[in-house]
Amino acid sequence: MSDTAIDTSAAAIADWLTGRVAYYLDRPAAELRPDVKLVEYGLDSVYGMSIITEIEDRYDLELESTLAWDHPTIGAITAYLHGLVGQR
């Protein structure tokens, strides 16, 4: 997917990421808070890797497999990703 087709604002990244996490957790996105650790919601390493793969595909990035553990909340991942895509 091309960068021009994707909104890379922090709000758009957070909305998209929240939706993906909600999908994997089978929970409504409205229940997820940006400051709660993903492991507290029950996100396991398999789903964590799946989300990383989706992030890489969507934003055309190469990420470390430890992303969800290095940046353990939706808010932390959003800030990290926004910093990366903002450097382009």
PyMOL Python script that loads the backbone (N, CA, C, O; Angstrom):
from pymol import cmd

cmd.read_pdbstr("""\
ATOM      1  N   MET A   1       0.829  -1.171   0.000  1.00  0.00           N
ATOM      2  CA  MET A   1       0.000   0.000   0.000  1.00  0.00           C
ATOM      3  C   MET A   1       0.876   1.237   0.000  1.00  0.00           C
ATOM      4  O   MET A   1       1.880   1.271   0.711  1.00  0.00           O
ATOM      5  N   SER A   2       0.537   2.227  -0.755  1.00  0.00           N
ATOM      6  CA  SER A   2       1.322   3.439  -0.889  1.00  0.00           C
ATOM      7  C   SER A   2       1.112   4.372   0.292  1.00  0.00           C
ATOM      8  O   SER A   2       0.023   4.426   0.864  1.00  0.00           O
ATOM      9  N   ASP A   3       2.167   5.114   0.660  1.00  0.00           N
ATOM     10  CA  ASP A   3       2.087   6.036   1.783  1.00  0.00           C
ATOM     11  C   ASP A   3       1.012   7.093   1.553  1.00  0.00           C
ATOM     12  O   ASP A   3       0.350   7.509   2.504  1.00  0.00           O
ATOM     13  N   THR A   4       0.826   7.534   0.311  1.00  0.00           N
ATOM     14  CA  THR A   4      -0.131   8.588   0.036  1.00  0.00           C
ATOM     15  C   THR A   4      -1.563   8.138   0.274  1.00  0.00           C
ATOM     16  O   THR A   4      -2.440   8.979   0.475  1.00  0.00           O
ATOM     17  N   ALA A   5      -1.818   6.865   0.258  1.00  0.00           N
ATOM     18  CA  ALA A   5      -3.177   6.349   0.458  1.00  0.00           C
ATOM     19  C   ALA A   5      -3.506   6.154   1.935  1.00  0.00           C
ATOM     20  O   ALA A   5      -4.652   5.869   2.280  1.00  0.00           O
ATOM     21  N   ILE A   6      -2.526   6.301   2.795  1.00  0.00           N
ATOM     22  CA  ILE A   6      -2.730   6.013   4.220  1.00  0.00           C
ATOM     23  C   ILE A   6      -2.484   7.276   5.039  1.00  0.00           C
ATOM     24  O   ILE A   6      -1.472   7.957   4.874  1.00  0.00           O
ATOM     25  N   ASP A   7      -3.422   7.567   5.917  1.00  0.00           N
ATOM     26  CA  ASP A   7      -3.276   8.676   6.856  1.00  0.00           C
ATOM     27  C   ASP A   7      -2.288   8.230   7.929  1.00  0.00           C
ATOM     28  O   ASP A   7      -2.532   7.245   8.626  1.00  0.00           O
ATOM     29  N   THR A   8      -1.180   8.943   8.065  1.00  0.00           N
ATOM     30  CA  THR A   8      -0.157   8.574   9.042  1.00  0.00           C
ATOM     31  C   THR A   8      -0.133   9.520  10.237  1.00  0.00           C
ATOM     32  O   THR A   8       0.871   9.609  10.944  1.00  0.00           O
ATOM     33  N   SER A   9      -1.235  10.225  10.461  1.00  0.00           N
ATOM     34  CA  SER A   9      -1.319  11.050  11.666  1.00  0.00           C
ATOM     35  C   SER A   9      -1.353  10.124  12.881  1.00  0.00           C
ATOM     36  O   SER A   9      -1.725   8.955  12.778  1.00  0.00           O
ATOM     37  N   ALA A  10      -0.963  10.662  14.021  1.00  0.00           N
ATOM     38  CA  ALA A  10      -0.976   9.852  15.244  1.00  0.00           C
ATOM     39  C   ALA A  10      -2.381   9.335  15.537  1.00  0.00           C
ATOM     40  O   ALA A  10      -2.544   8.192  15.965  1.00  0.00           O
ATOM     41  N   ALA A  11      -3.389  10.161  15.312  1.00  0.00           N
ATOM     42  CA  ALA A  11      -4.768   9.742  15.586  1.00  0.00           C
ATOM     43  C   ALA A  11      -5.184   8.594  14.671  1.00  0.00           C
ATOM     44  O   ALA A  11      -5.836   7.649  15.115  1.00  0.00           O
ATOM     45  N   ALA A  12      -4.810   8.676  13.400  1.00  0.00           N
ATOM     46  CA  ALA A  12      -5.174   7.610  12.453  1.00  0.00           C
ATOM     47  C   ALA A  12      -4.446   6.311  12.784  1.00  0.00           C
ATOM     48  O   ALA A  12      -5.030   5.229  12.712  1.00  0.00           O
ATOM     49  N   ILE A  13      -3.180   6.420  13.144  1.00  0.00           N
ATOM     50  CA  ILE A  13      -2.419   5.226  13.531  1.00  0.00           C
ATOM     51  C   ILE A  13      -3.056   4.598  14.767  1.00  0.00           C
ATOM     52  O   ILE A  13      -3.245   3.383  14.819  1.00  0.00           O
ATOM     53  N   ALA A  14      -3.383   5.412  15.749  1.00  0.00           N
ATOM     54  CA  ALA A  14      -3.986   4.902  16.980  1.00  0.00           C
ATOM     55  C   ALA A  14      -5.328   4.230  16.703  1.00  0.00           C
ATOM     56  O   ALA A  14      -5.613   3.164  17.247  1.00  0.00           O
ATOM     57  N   ASP A  15      -6.144   4.842  15.867  1.00  0.00           N
ATOM     58  CA  ASP A  15      -7.448   4.250  15.535  1.00  0.00           C
ATOM     59  C   ASP A  15      -7.278   2.913  14.830  1.00  0.00           C
ATOM     60  O   ASP A  15      -7.933   1.931  15.180  1.00  0.00           O
ATOM     61  N   TRP A  16      -6.400   2.879  13.842  1.00  0.00           N
ATOM     62  CA  TRP A  16      -6.180   1.638  13.094  1.00  0.00           C
ATOM     63  C   TRP A  16      -5.626   0.546  14.027  1.00  0.00           C
ATOM     64  O   TRP A  16      -6.107  -0.587  14.030  1.00  0.00           O
ATOM     65  N   LEU A  17      -4.611   0.911  14.812  1.00  0.00           N
ATOM     66  CA  LEU A  17      -3.978  -0.062  15.707  1.00  0.00           C
ATOM     67  C   LEU A  17      -4.967  -0.572  16.751  1.00  0.00           C
ATOM     68  O   LEU A  17      -4.999  -1.767  17.042  1.00  0.00           O
ATOM     69  N   THR A  18      -5.758   0.310  17.305  1.00  0.00           N
ATOM     70  CA  THR A  18      -6.772  -0.104  18.278  1.00  0.00           C
ATOM     71  C   THR A  18      -7.742  -1.095  17.643  1.00  0.00           C
ATOM     72  O   THR A  18      -8.123  -2.086  18.266  1.00  0.00           O
ATOM     73  N   GLY A  19      -8.131  -0.829  16.427  1.00  0.00           N
ATOM     74  CA  GLY A  19      -9.029  -1.746  15.725  1.00  0.00           C
ATOM     75  C   GLY A  19      -8.418  -3.111  15.499  1.00  0.00           C
ATOM     76  O   GLY A  19      -9.099  -4.127  15.635  1.00  0.00           O
ATOM     77  N   ARG A  20      -7.146  -3.145  15.156  1.00  0.00           N
ATOM     78  CA  ARG A  20      -6.471  -4.431  14.925  1.00  0.00           C
ATOM     79  C   ARG A  20      -6.311  -5.198  16.229  1.00  0.00           C
ATOM     80  O   ARG A  20      -6.543  -6.406  16.265  1.00  0.00           O
ATOM     81  N   VAL A  21      -5.918  -4.516  17.299  1.00  0.00           N
ATOM     82  CA  VAL A  21      -5.780  -5.174  18.597  1.00  0.00           C
ATOM     83  C   VAL A  21      -7.135  -5.706  19.043  1.00  0.00           C
ATOM     84  O   VAL A  21      -7.230  -6.834  19.527  1.00  0.00           O
ATOM     85  N   ALA A  22      -8.180  -4.908  18.886  1.00  0.00           N
ATOM     86  CA  ALA A  22      -9.533  -5.338  19.256  1.00  0.00           C
ATOM     87  C   ALA A  22      -9.934  -6.584  18.473  1.00  0.00           C
ATOM     88  O   ALA A  22     -10.548  -7.499  19.023  1.00  0.00           O
ATOM     89  N   TYR A  23      -9.587  -6.618  17.196  1.00  0.00           N
ATOM     90  CA  TYR A  23      -9.899  -7.785  16.365  1.00  0.00           C
ATOM     91  C   TYR A  23      -9.249  -9.049  16.938  1.00  0.00           C
ATOM     92  O   TYR A  23      -9.908 -10.077  17.098  1.00  0.00           O
ATOM     93  N   TYR A  24      -7.969  -8.964  17.239  1.00  0.00           N
ATOM     94  CA  TYR A  24      -7.257 -10.141  17.741  1.00  0.00           C
ATOM     95  C   TYR A  24      -7.720 -10.548  19.137  1.00  0.00           C
ATOM     96  O   TYR A  24      -7.685 -11.728  19.483  1.00  0.00           O
ATOM     97  N   LEU A  25      -8.147  -9.587  19.929  1.00  0.00           N
ATOM     98  CA  LEU A  25      -8.622  -9.894  21.275  1.00  0.00           C
ATOM     99  C   LEU A  25     -10.107 -10.228  21.292  1.00  0.00           C
ATOM    100  O   LEU A  25     -10.641 -10.651  22.317  1.00  0.00           O
ATOM    101  N   ASP A  26     -10.773 -10.039  20.157  1.00  0.00           N
ATOM    102  CA  ASP A  26     -12.218 -10.273  20.047  1.00  0.00           C
ATOM    103  C   ASP A  26     -12.969  -9.444  21.090  1.00  0.00           C
ATOM    104  O   ASP A  26     -13.816  -9.943  21.831  1.00  0.00           O
ATOM    105  N   ARG A  27     -12.615  -8.139  21.112  1.00  0.00           N
ATOM    106  CA  ARG A  27     -13.228  -7.189  22.041  1.00  0.00           C
ATOM    107  C   ARG A  27     -13.604  -5.935  21.273  1.00  0.00           C
ATOM    108  O   ARG A  27     -13.006  -5.656  20.233  1.00  0.00           O
ATOM    109  N   PRO A  28     -14.568  -5.177  21.749  1.00  0.00           N
ATOM    110  CA  PRO A  28     -14.880  -3.892  21.119  1.00  0.00           C
ATOM    111  C   PRO A  28     -13.706  -2.923  21.286  1.00  0.00           C
ATOM    112  O   PRO A  28     -13.112  -2.838  22.361  1.00  0.00           O
ATOM    113  N   ALA A  29     -13.381  -2.206  20.229  1.00  0.00           N
ATOM    114  CA  ALA A  29     -12.271  -1.252  20.281  1.00  0.00           C
ATOM    115  C   ALA A  29     -12.488  -0.203  21.371  1.00  0.00           C
ATOM    116  O   ALA A  29     -11.529   0.276  21.975  1.00  0.00           O
ATOM    117  N   ALA A  30     -13.737   0.150  21.617  1.00  0.00           N
ATOM    118  CA  ALA A  30     -14.046   1.170  22.631  1.00  0.00           C
ATOM    119  C   ALA A  30     -13.620   0.745  24.036  1.00  0.00           C
ATOM    120  O   ALA A  30     -13.462   1.595  24.912  1.00  0.00           O
ATOM    121  N   GLU A  31     -13.433  -0.549  24.261  1.00  0.00           N
ATOM    122  CA  GLU A  31     -13.011  -1.040  25.581  1.00  0.00           C
ATOM    123  C   GLU A  31     -11.505  -0.905  25.800  1.00  0.00           C
ATOM    124  O   GLU A  31     -11.035  -1.012  26.932  1.00  0.00           O
ATOM    125  N   LEU A  32     -10.751  -0.674  24.737  1.00  0.00           N
ATOM    126  CA  LEU A  32      -9.296  -0.644  24.849  1.00  0.00           C
ATOM    127  C   LEU A  32      -8.800   0.760  25.138  1.00  0.00           C
ATOM    128  O   LEU A  32      -9.208   1.726  24.493  1.00  0.00           O
ATOM    129  N   ARG A  33      -7.907   0.856  26.127  1.00  0.00           N
ATOM    130  CA  ARG A  33      -7.312   2.137  26.487  1.00  0.00           C
ATOM    131  C   ARG A  33      -5.874   2.184  25.979  1.00  0.00           C
ATOM    132  O   ARG A  33      -5.187   1.163  25.968  1.00  0.00           O
ATOM    133  N   PRO A  34      -5.419   3.352  25.564  1.00  0.00           N
ATOM    134  CA  PRO A  34      -4.069   3.462  24.996  1.00  0.00           C
ATOM    135  C   PRO A  34      -2.946   3.284  25.999  1.00  0.00           C
ATOM    136  O   PRO A  34      -1.796   3.092  25.607  1.00  0.00           O
ATOM    137  N   ASP A  35      -3.261   3.344  27.306  1.00  0.00           N
ATOM    138  CA  ASP A  35      -2.212   3.273  28.324  1.00  0.00           C
ATOM    139  C   ASP A  35      -2.162   1.942  29.072  1.00  0.00           C
ATOM    140  O   ASP A  35      -1.393   1.797  30.022  1.00  0.00           O
ATOM    141  N   VAL A  36      -2.968   0.975  28.656  1.00  0.00           N
ATOM    142  CA  VAL A  36      -2.980  -0.338  29.308  1.00  0.00           C
ATOM    143  C   VAL A  36      -2.074  -1.288  28.514  1.00  0.00           C
ATOM    144  O   VAL A  36      -2.144  -1.346  27.286  1.00  0.00           O
ATOM    145  N   LYS A  37      -1.239  -2.020  29.223  1.00  0.00           N
ATOM    146  CA  LYS A  37      -0.342  -2.957  28.549  1.00  0.00           C
ATOM    147  C   LYS A  37      -1.143  -4.027  27.815  1.00  0.00           C
ATOM    148  O   LYS A  37      -2.117  -4.569  28.337  1.00  0.00           O
ATOM    149  N   LEU A  38      -0.711  -4.310  26.608  1.00  0.00           N
ATOM    150  CA  LEU A  38      -1.416  -5.284  25.778  1.00  0.00           C
ATOM    151  C   LEU A  38      -1.485  -6.653  26.439  1.00  0.00           C
ATOM    152  O   LEU A  38      -2.476  -7.366  26.279  1.00  0.00           O
ATOM    153  N   VAL A  39      -0.460  -7.026  27.169  1.00  0.00           N
ATOM    154  CA  VAL A  39      -0.484  -8.327  27.849  1.00  0.00           C
ATOM    155  C   VAL A  39      -1.573  -8.365  28.918  1.00  0.00           C
ATOM    156  O   VAL A  39      -2.107  -9.433  29.220  1.00  0.00           O
ATOM    157  N   GLU A  40      -1.904  -7.210  29.492  1.00  0.00           N
ATOM    158  CA  GLU A  40      -2.981  -7.165  30.488  1.00  0.00           C
ATOM    159  C   GLU A  40      -4.337  -7.459  29.833  1.00  0.00           C
ATOM    160  O   GLU A  40      -5.259  -7.941  30.491  1.00  0.00           O
ATOM    161  N   TYR A  41      -4.444  -7.170  28.561  1.00  0.00           N
ATOM    162  CA  TYR A  41      -5.663  -7.506  27.817  1.00  0.00           C
ATOM    163  C   TYR A  41      -5.663  -8.958  27.348  1.00  0.00           C
ATOM    164  O   TYR A  41      -6.680  -9.464  26.874  1.00  0.00           O
ATOM    165  N   GLY A  42      -4.525  -9.620  27.482  1.00  0.00           N
ATOM    166  CA  GLY A  42      -4.443 -11.014  27.071  1.00  0.00           C
ATOM    167  C   GLY A  42      -3.831 -11.231  25.700  1.00  0.00           C
ATOM    168  O   GLY A  42      -3.926 -12.325  25.143  1.00  0.00           O
ATOM    169  N   LEU A  43      -3.205 -10.200  25.150  1.00  0.00           N
ATOM    170  CA  LEU A  43      -2.554 -10.357  23.843  1.00  0.00           C
ATOM    171  C   LEU A  43      -1.328 -11.245  24.010  1.00  0.00           C
ATOM    172  O   LEU A  43      -0.430 -10.936  24.794  1.00  0.00           O
ATOM    173  N   ASP A  44      -1.295 -12.344  23.272  1.00  0.00           N
ATOM    174  CA  ASP A  44      -0.162 -13.262  23.384  1.00  0.00           C
ATOM    175  C   ASP A  44       0.854 -13.007  22.275  1.00  0.00           C
ATOM    176  O   ASP A  44       0.649 -12.154  21.412  1.00  0.00           O
ATOM    177  N   SER A  45       1.944 -13.756  22.311  1.00  0.00           N
ATOM    178  CA  SER A  45       3.041 -13.524  21.362  1.00  0.00           C
ATOM    179  C   SER A  45       2.639 -13.829  19.920  1.00  0.00           C
ATOM    180  O   SER A  45       3.134 -13.181  18.998  1.00  0.00           O
ATOM    181  N   VAL A  46       1.763 -14.789  19.712  1.00  0.00           N
ATOM    182  CA  VAL A  46       1.324 -15.113  18.346  1.00  0.00           C
ATOM    183  C   VAL A  46       0.549 -13.939  17.764  1.00  0.00           C
ATOM    184  O   VAL A  46       0.803 -13.521  16.635  1.00  0.00           O
ATOM    185  N   TYR A  47      -0.393 -13.409  18.532  1.00  0.00           N
ATOM    186  CA  TYR A  47      -1.159 -12.252  18.047  1.00  0.00           C
ATOM    187  C   TYR A  47      -0.271 -11.024  17.952  1.00  0.00           C
ATOM    188  O   TYR A  47      -0.443 -10.205  17.050  1.00  0.00           O
ATOM    189  N   GLY A  48       0.670 -10.887  18.864  1.00  0.00           N
ATOM    190  CA  GLY A  48       1.621  -9.777  18.806  1.00  0.00           C
ATOM    191  C   GLY A  48       2.400  -9.789  17.509  1.00  0.00           C
ATOM    192  O   GLY A  48       2.582  -8.748  16.879  1.00  0.00           O
ATOM    193  N   MET A  49       2.861 -10.962  17.107  1.00  0.00           N
ATOM    194  CA  MET A  49       3.599 -11.078  15.845  1.00  0.00           C
ATOM    195  C   MET A  49       2.685 -10.819  14.652  1.00  0.00           C
ATOM    196  O   MET A  49       3.117 -10.233  13.659  1.00  0.00           O
ATOM    197  N   SER A  50       1.446 -11.243  14.738  1.00  0.00           N
ATOM    198  CA  SER A  50       0.494 -10.990  13.654  1.00  0.00           C
ATOM    199  C   SER A  50       0.263  -9.497  13.471  1.00  0.00           C
ATOM    200  O   SER A  50       0.204  -9.001  12.346  1.00  0.00           O
ATOM    201  N   ILE A  51       0.135  -8.790  14.579  1.00  0.00           N
ATOM    202  CA  ILE A  51      -0.056  -7.339  14.509  1.00  0.00           C
ATOM    203  C   ILE A  51       1.179  -6.665  13.933  1.00  0.00           C
ATOM    204  O   ILE A  51       1.061  -5.745  13.124  1.00  0.00           O
ATOM    205  N   ILE A  52       2.356  -7.109  14.339  1.00  0.00           N
ATOM    206  CA  ILE A  52       3.597  -6.545  13.798  1.00  0.00           C
ATOM    207  C   ILE A  52       3.634  -6.730  12.283  1.00  0.00           C
ATOM    208  O   ILE A  52       3.999  -5.807  11.554  1.00  0.00           O
ATOM    209  N   THR A  53       3.263  -7.904  11.813  1.00  0.00           N
ATOM    210  CA  THR A  53       3.242  -8.165  10.371  1.00  0.00           C
ATOM    211  C   THR A  53       2.264  -7.226   9.669  1.00  0.00           C
ATOM    212  O   THR A  53       2.570  -6.696   8.601  1.00  0.00           O
ATOM    213  N   GLU A  54       1.100  -7.021  10.260  1.00  0.00           N
ATOM    214  CA  GLU A  54       0.124  -6.112   9.665  1.00  0.00           C
ATOM    215  C   GLU A  54       0.649  -4.681   9.636  1.00  0.00           C
ATOM    216  O   GLU A  54       0.452  -3.971   8.650  1.00  0.00           O
ATOM    217  N   ILE A  55       1.311  -4.252  10.702  1.00  0.00           N
ATOM    218  CA  ILE A  55       1.891  -2.912  10.754  1.00  0.00           C
ATOM    219  C   ILE A  55       2.932  -2.759   9.650  1.00  0.00           C
ATOM    220  O   ILE A  55       2.941  -1.757   8.936  1.00  0.00           O
ATOM    221  N   GLU A  56       3.806  -3.750   9.511  1.00  0.00           N
ATOM    222  CA  GLU A  56       4.848  -3.704   8.481  1.00  0.00           C
ATOM    223  C   GLU A  56       4.230  -3.570   7.094  1.00  0.00           C
ATOM    224  O   GLU A  56       4.687  -2.773   6.274  1.00  0.00           O
ATOM    225  N   ASP A  57       3.192  -4.353   6.842  1.00  0.00           N
ATOM    226  CA  ASP A  57       2.537  -4.314   5.530  1.00  0.00           C
ATOM    227  C   ASP A  57       1.844  -2.973   5.299  1.00  0.00           C
ATOM    228  O   ASP A  57       1.961  -2.389   4.222  1.00  0.00           O
ATOM    229  N   ARG A  58       1.140  -2.496   6.287  1.00  0.00           N
ATOM    230  CA  ARG A  58       0.369  -1.259   6.120  1.00  0.00           C
ATOM    231  C   ARG A  58       1.265  -0.040   5.940  1.00  0.00           C
ATOM    232  O   ARG A  58       1.004   0.803   5.082  1.00  0.00           O
ATOM    233  N   TYR A  59       2.311   0.054   6.740  1.00  0.00           N
ATOM    234  CA  TYR A  59       3.150   1.255   6.740  1.00  0.00           C
ATOM    235  C   TYR A  59       4.491   1.068   6.023  1.00  0.00           C
ATOM    236  O   TYR A  59       5.351   1.947   6.062  1.00  0.00           O
ATOM    237  N   ASP A  60       4.659  -0.079   5.373  1.00  0.00           N
ATOM    238  CA  ASP A  60       5.883  -0.368   4.625  1.00  0.00           C
ATOM    239  C   ASP A  60       7.128  -0.160   5.506  1.00  0.00           C
ATOM    240  O   ASP A  60       8.039   0.596   5.171  1.00  0.00           O
ATOM    241  N   LEU A  61       7.122  -0.861   6.637  1.00  0.00           N
ATOM    242  CA  LEU A  61       8.216  -0.772   7.603  1.00  0.00           C
ATOM    243  C   LEU A  61       8.800  -2.152   7.853  1.00  0.00           C
ATOM    244  O   LEU A  61       8.164  -3.170   7.582  1.00  0.00           O
ATOM    245  N   GLU A  62      10.017  -2.170   8.373  1.00  0.00           N
ATOM    246  CA  GLU A  62      10.610  -3.393   8.915  1.00  0.00           C
ATOM    247  C   GLU A  62      10.761  -3.158  10.399  1.00  0.00           C
ATOM    248  O   GLU A  62      11.464  -2.242  10.825  1.00  0.00           O
ATOM    249  N   LEU A  63      10.098  -3.991  11.192  1.00  0.00           N
ATOM    250  CA  LEU A  63      10.087  -3.799  12.636  1.00  0.00           C
ATOM    251  C   LEU A  63      10.728  -4.976  13.354  1.00  0.00           C
ATOM    252  O   LEU A  63      10.785  -6.089  12.831  1.00  0.00           O
ATOM    253  N   GLU A  64      11.207  -4.709  14.553  1.00  0.00           N
ATOM    254  CA  GLU A  64      11.746  -5.768  15.400  1.00  0.00           C
ATOM    255  C   GLU A  64      10.591  -6.637  15.889  1.00  0.00           C
ATOM    256  O   GLU A  64       9.478  -6.149  16.087  1.00  0.00           O
ATOM    257  N   SER A  65      10.856  -7.896  16.078  1.00  0.00           N
ATOM    258  CA  SER A  65       9.824  -8.816  16.556  1.00  0.00           C
ATOM    259  C   SER A  65       9.418  -8.517  18.001  1.00  0.00           C
ATOM    260  O   SER A  65       8.411  -9.035  18.483  1.00  0.00           O
ATOM    261  N   THR A  66      10.189  -7.695  18.679  1.00  0.00           N
ATOM    262  CA  THR A  66       9.909  -7.351  20.073  1.00  0.00           C
ATOM    263  C   THR A  66       9.119  -6.045  20.213  1.00  0.00           C
ATOM    264  O   THR A  66       8.985  -5.524  21.321  1.00  0.00           O
ATOM    265  N   LEU A  67       8.606  -5.522  19.126  1.00  0.00           N
ATOM    266  CA  LEU A  67       7.915  -4.233  19.149  1.00  0.00           C
ATOM    267  C   LEU A  67       6.867  -4.142  20.252  1.00  0.00           C
ATOM    268  O   LEU A  67       6.860  -3.179  21.018  1.00  0.00           O
ATOM    269  N   ALA A  68       5.988  -5.130  20.341  1.00  0.00           N
ATOM    270  CA  ALA A  68       4.892  -5.085  21.309  1.00  0.00           C
ATOM    271  C   ALA A  68       5.383  -5.219  22.753  1.00  0.00           C
ATOM    272  O   ALA A  68       4.651  -4.892  23.687  1.00  0.00           O
ATOM    273  N   TRP A  69       6.583  -5.682  22.937  1.00  0.00           N
ATOM    274  CA  TRP A  69       7.140  -5.797  24.287  1.00  0.00           C
ATOM    275  C   TRP A  69       8.000  -4.589  24.604  1.00  0.00           C
ATOM    276  O   TRP A  69       8.065  -4.160  25.756  1.00  0.00           O
ATOM    277  N   ASP A  70       8.662  -4.035  23.599  1.00  0.00           N
ATOM    278  CA  ASP A  70       9.450  -2.815  23.792  1.00  0.00           C
ATOM    279  C   ASP A  70       8.539  -1.601  23.966  1.00  0.00           C
ATOM    280  O   ASP A  70       8.888  -0.648  24.663  1.00  0.00           O
ATOM    281  N   HIS A  71       7.387  -1.642  23.337  1.00  0.00           N
ATOM    282  CA  HIS A  71       6.384  -0.564  23.385  1.00  0.00           C
ATOM    283  C   HIS A  71       5.065  -1.248  23.754  1.00  0.00           C
ATOM    284  O   HIS A  71       4.267  -1.564  22.871  1.00  0.00           O
ATOM    285  N   PRO A  72       4.828  -1.478  25.050  1.00  0.00           N
ATOM    286  CA  PRO A  72       3.789  -2.419  25.481  1.00  0.00           C
ATOM    287  C   PRO A  72       2.336  -1.944  25.455  1.00  0.00           C
ATOM    288  O   PRO A  72       1.435  -2.705  25.808  1.00  0.00           O
ATOM    289  N   THR A  73       2.098  -0.706  25.046  1.00  0.00           N
ATOM    290  CA  THR A  73       0.725  -0.214  25.015  1.00  0.00           C
ATOM    291  C   THR A  73       0.382   0.299  23.620  1.00  0.00           C
ATOM    292  O   THR A  73       1.270   0.546  22.803  1.00  0.00           O
ATOM    293  N   ILE A  74      -0.887   0.453  23.361  1.00  0.00           N
ATOM    294  CA  ILE A  74      -1.311   1.019  22.071  1.00  0.00           C
ATOM    295  C   ILE A  74      -0.736   2.429  21.921  1.00  0.00           C
ATOM    296  O   ILE A  74      -0.290   2.811  20.839  1.00  0.00           O
ATOM    297  N   GLY A  75      -0.749   3.189  22.999  1.00  0.00           N
ATOM    298  CA  GLY A  75      -0.205   4.543  22.963  1.00  0.00           C
ATOM    299  C   GLY A  75       1.285   4.567  22.653  1.00  0.00           C
ATOM    300  O   GLY A  75       1.747   5.397  21.870  1.00  0.00           O
ATOM    301  N   ALA A  76       2.035   3.659  23.266  1.00  0.00           N
ATOM    302  CA  ALA A  76       3.482   3.610  23.039  1.00  0.00           C
ATOM    303  C   ALA A  76       3.805   3.165  21.617  1.00  0.00           C
ATOM    304  O   ALA A  76       4.711   3.709  20.987  1.00  0.00           O
ATOM    305  N   ILE A  77       3.075   2.187  21.112  1.00  0.00           N
ATOM    306  CA  ILE A  77       3.304   1.732  19.739  1.00  0.00           C
ATOM    307  C   ILE A  77       2.931   2.844  18.765  1.00  0.00           C
ATOM    308  O   ILE A  77       3.639   3.078  17.786  1.00  0.00           O
ATOM    309  N   THR A  78       1.832   3.520  19.029  1.00  0.00           N
ATOM    310  CA  THR A  78       1.410   4.627  18.168  1.00  0.00           C
ATOM    311  C   THR A  78       2.482   5.696  18.090  1.00  0.00           C
ATOM    312  O   THR A  78       2.829   6.151  17.000  1.00  0.00           O
ATOM    313  N   ALA A  79       3.009   6.102  19.236  1.00  0.00           N
ATOM    314  CA  ALA A  79       4.040   7.142  19.265  1.00  0.00           C
ATOM    315  C   ALA A  79       5.284   6.691  18.493  1.00  0.00           C
ATOM    316  O   ALA A  79       5.868   7.465  17.735  1.00  0.00           O
ATOM    317  N   TYR A  80       5.673   5.455  18.691  1.00  0.00           N
ATOM    318  CA  TYR A  80       6.832   4.903  17.997  1.00  0.00           C
ATOM    319  C   TYR A  80       6.620   4.898  16.483  1.00  0.00           C
ATOM    320  O   TYR A  80       7.478   5.347  15.724  1.00  0.00           O
ATOM    321  N   LEU A  81       5.463   4.383  16.053  1.00  0.00           N
ATOM    322  CA  LEU A  81       5.163   4.311  14.619  1.00  0.00           C
ATOM    323  C   LEU A  81       5.044   5.701  14.006  1.00  0.00           C
ATOM    324  O   LEU A  81       5.529   5.943  12.900  1.00  0.00           O
ATOM    325  N   HIS A  82       4.402   6.609  14.723  1.00  0.00           N
ATOM    326  CA  HIS A  82       4.257   7.959  14.203  1.00  0.00           C
ATOM    327  C   HIS A  82       5.634   8.600  14.007  1.00  0.00           C
ATOM    328  O   HIS A  82       5.857   9.327  13.039  1.00  0.00           O
ATOM    329  N   GLY A  83       6.543   8.325  14.927  1.00  0.00           N
ATOM    330  CA  GLY A  83       7.915   8.833  14.770  1.00  0.00           C
ATOM    331  C   GLY A  83       8.603   8.247  13.550  1.00  0.00           C
ATOM    332  O   GLY A  83       9.329   8.951  12.847  1.00  0.00           O
ATOM    333  N   LEU A  84       8.382   6.967  13.295  1.00  0.00           N
ATOM    334  CA  LEU A  84       9.004   6.315  12.133  1.00  0.00           C
ATOM    335  C   LEU A  84       8.438   6.821  10.813  1.00  0.00           C
ATOM    336  O   LEU A  84       9.194   7.161   9.903  1.00  0.00           O
ATOM    337  N   VAL A  85       7.127   6.874  10.705  1.00  0.00           N
ATOM    338  CA  VAL A  85       6.531   7.288   9.430  1.00  0.00           C
ATOM    339  C   VAL A  85       6.687   8.790   9.211  1.00  0.00           C
ATOM    340  O   VAL A  85       6.658   9.262   8.074  1.00  0.00           O
ATOM    341  N   GLY A  86       6.850   9.535  10.292  1.00  0.00           N
ATOM    342  CA  GLY A  86       7.076  10.973  10.166  1.00  0.00           C
ATOM    343  C   GLY A  86       8.464  11.317   9.663  1.00  0.00           C
ATOM    344  O   GLY A  86       8.698  12.443   9.224  1.00  0.00           O
ATOM    345  N   GLN A  87       9.398  10.361   9.719  1.00  0.00           N
ATOM    346  CA  GLN A  87      10.767  10.582   9.252  1.00  0.00           C
ATOM    347  C   GLN A  87      10.892  10.460   7.742  1.00  0.00           C
ATOM    348  O   GLN A  87      11.947  10.753   7.181  1.00  0.00           O
ATOM    349  N   ARG A  88       9.841  10.035   7.091  1.00  0.00           N
ATOM    350  CA  ARG A  88       9.900   9.838   5.627  1.00  0.00           C
ATOM    351  C   ARG A  88       9.731  11.141   4.895  1.00  0.00           C
ATOM    352  O   ARG A  88       9.754  11.165   3.664  1.00  0.00           O
TER     353      ARG A  88
END
""", "prot")
cmd.dss("prot")
cmd.show_as("cartoon", "prot")
cmd.util.cbc("prot")
cmd.orient("prot")
